[in-house]
Amino acid sequence: MEKIKVMISSTVSDLEAERDAAKKAFEEIPLVELMGADPLNDTALAGNPRFITSRMAKDCDLYILILGNRFGYDVGNGRSATEIEFDAAIRDDPTKILVFKKDSLEEPEEKQKVFIDKVCSYYNGYWRTSFKHTHDLQTYIKNAFGKWIKERASIGTDLTYLDHFVRLARQITPEPNAQVYYKVTENDVELEYSFFKRSHEIHFTREQIYLNFWGCFNELYNQFERWLDNEEGSEY
């Protein structure tokens, strides 16, 4: 039976206990195969570390990011090895990422602050679950995995980032009874929302969606507000 590939990504030396807790969250789930630095420590691979871990981030079904205070190894372009893995995962499927952040009295390193802001941005980042203790992290991961796999079971597999974008865009509307229509062209995704006897359209390019998946949803929400404001103004 093909297993669900789960990758645990974080800095290693400072989050050893947290990584262990994350692994234990899946110990009693036989359909999960763990990926990441830890499972590779007892083997040897013929390849470049960046290539191998980026490939794992792309190929995994679920990517779990644990954020601490350390930035980790700078690969030379201002990004850490963890950030490169995160970027590879989000380019493959923005909806396969779960983020957990360790609460600490200490301030994160400056570069790590930037990375945390990127990952957890309110407008184009991810919901983060904060934790203090490893047993809490283990519980949170189990709960999040249960919700994630239930959603995956209902939508199937082999979806592209465009499929996920359209799927989620159809689930949100500016008005509860609005009708949603869409069209995927060679270069764009065209969305039409029909409500209050009017139709409104918004287009996103494939490049916009690929490079800023959640930012496109932020713009969609902003457009909803503009449409509704115009509706209110037209009543007077």
N, C-alpha and C positions, 0 to 999 in steps of 0.2 A: 504494500500500500504506500502510495506517495505521501510523504509527510509535509507538514507546514513548516517552512523554513523561517526561523525567527533569529534575527541578528540583534545582539546586545552591543551597543556602541557607547563608549565613554573613554575618558582618560583611565589609565589602568592602575597605576601605583597608589593613587589617593582614594580610589573608589573600589578597592578590592572587595571589601565586605558587601558593598552595594551590588556589585556584579555577581557575587556569590548568591545573594538573596534573590536576584533576578533569575539566575539559573535554577534555583530551588523552586521557584514559582512554577516551573514547567516539569519538574521531576516526575510527577505522577500523571503527566499527559503524554502517553506514548506516541501520539500522532504528531508531536513536535520534534523537529531537529534543530538544535541550536547552532548558530553560526557566529563568527567573530574571533577576536584574538584568543580568548581562552580555549576554545576547542582546538585551536591550531598549535597550542604550545607543546603538545606531545607528538608532533609530526614535523615533517619537512616538506616544503613545496618549492618547486622550481619556478620561481617568478619573483617579480618586484613586489614589495609589501604594499605600496600604494595601489598598484594594479590589482592585486589579489583582494584587498579589503574593499576597494571601490566596486569591484565586480560582485563581491558578496552583498554589498549594500544594494546594488542594482537587482541582483537575482533573488534576494530574500522576499518572502511573502509579507513579513511583518518586521518593521525596524523599530527597535526600542532604544531611545536616546536618554541617557542619564547624565544630567548636568551637575557638575560640582564647581569648585572655586578655581581649579587649575585649568589653564588653557591647553597645556600639553605640548606636544612636539610641533614646532613650526616647520612646515615642509619647505619654507623658503619664499613663499609668495604671500605671506601674511595670514595664511590659513593653517589651522591645525589639522592633524590627521583625522581627528573626529569630525571636523567641519567638512572635510572632503568626503568622508563617508556619508554624512548627512546630505550634502548636495547631490551625491550620486543617487541616494534613495529618493529624494524629492523629485529628481528628474525622471525617475522611472514611474513612480506612482505617489502623488502627494497625499493620498488617503491611507497609506500603509504605515504611517509614522505615529508613534506614541511618545510623549515627552514627559519626563519626570525630573524634577529639580530638587536637590538636597538643600534644605534650609540650614543656614549656618550664621553664627555671629560674626564670622570673618568676612571681609569683603572679597569678592572674586578678583582675580588678576584683571588688569585693564583690558587685555585682549579678550579675556573670557567674558567680561561685561558686554563687549561688542557682540560677541557670538550669541550670548544669551538674549540680548535685545533683538538680534536677527531672528532667532528661533521662536521667541515668545512675543513678538510684536503683536499688539492688539489688532492692527489693521491687516497685516499680511503674514502673520506667523501662526503658531500652534497653541492650542490650549495646553497648559502645563499643569501637572499635578505635583504639588509640593509635598515633601515628606521630611521627617526628622530622623526616624529610626528605620533600621533595615527591615524589621518585621512589618512595619507599615508599608514600605515599598513593595514587599512581597505580596501583601494583600491587595494593594492598588493595582499591581500588574496582573494578578489573577482576575480581578474584576474587569479591568479594561480589556483583557484578552477575551473574556467571555462575551462582552458586548461587541467587540470587533468581529469575532468569528460568527456571531449571530447575524450581523449585518452582511458579512461576506457570503454566508450561506444563502441569503435572499437575493443577492445580485449576481452570483456566479463568478467566474474567473475570466482571465484573458481580456480584461478591459484596459483600454489605453487611458492616458491622462485626459484625452478629449472626452472619452466615454464617461469618465468620472465627473468631469466638469459639467457636462450636459445633465447627467443624473442628478447632481446636487442642485444645479440651477433650476431644474424642474420642480424641486421640492420646496423652493422658497418663492413667495409671491408678494407683491405690494399690497394685495387685497385678498382676503380669504377665498373669494369666489372667482378670482382671476383665472383665465385660461392661458396656458403656456404652450407656445409652439416654438419649434427650433428647426434650424437647417444648418448642416455642416457642409461647407464648401471646401475647395482646395486650399484656401488661405484663411478662412474665417469661420467662426461660429456665430450664427445669427439667432437672436432670441427675440420673441415677440410675446408681449403680455397684454392680454385683452381684458379690460375691466371698465366699469362705468360707461359702457357703450363706446369706448375708445380703444385704439390699439397703440401700443408704444413699442419701439424697437431699440435694441442695443446690439452692437457688434463687438466681438473681441477677436483679434487675430490669433492664429495658432501660436505665434511667437510670444504674444502677451501671456497666454495661458500657460505656456511651457515655462517661461521665465519667472512668472509671478502669479502662480495659481491662486493663492488665497487673496492676493491683492486685487485680482479681478472680481472676486466676490465682494470685497469691500467697496469697489467701484459700483458694483451692481446694487448693493444696498443704498449707496449714495444716490444712485439714479432713481431708485424707488421713491426716496424722499423728495427728490425734485419733481417727479411726476405727480405725487400726491399733493405737494405744495401748489403746483399749477392747477390741479383739480379744485382745490379749495379756493384759489383766486378766481377761477372761472365762475364760481357761484354768485359772485357779487357784480 
